[in-house]
Amino acid sequence: MSFLLACPNCGKRQVSEFAFGNEYSKRASQEEGFEAWTDYVFMKNNIRGKQVEWWYHRDGCKRWFLALRDTTCSTDHVSFWFDDREKYSLTSE
């Protein structure tokens, strides 16, 4: 599967330049127990449609960013830095 993904720093590139990190979710706190951390690490929503995901631009700027991507057709709608997540209605950790 090949598609274009927009890096907020470098612009649109082939997805082969990137490493998929995972879907974005609220991180478990240090005080939470084993079950909460197990859910955070292993249990994913696997949404059909638009979801926010972590991506790493390994062949470019070597930076992590978030992308809102449609999983049904592998098109990205917007890519942004982690610090800009509040603009896209993502809650802080």
Buried (B, 14 or more C-beta within 10 A) or exposed (E): EEEEBBBBEEEEBEBEBBEEBEBBBEEBEEEEEEEEBEEBEEEEEEEEEEBBBBBBBEEBEEBEBBBBBBBEEEEBEBBBEBEBBEEEEBEEE
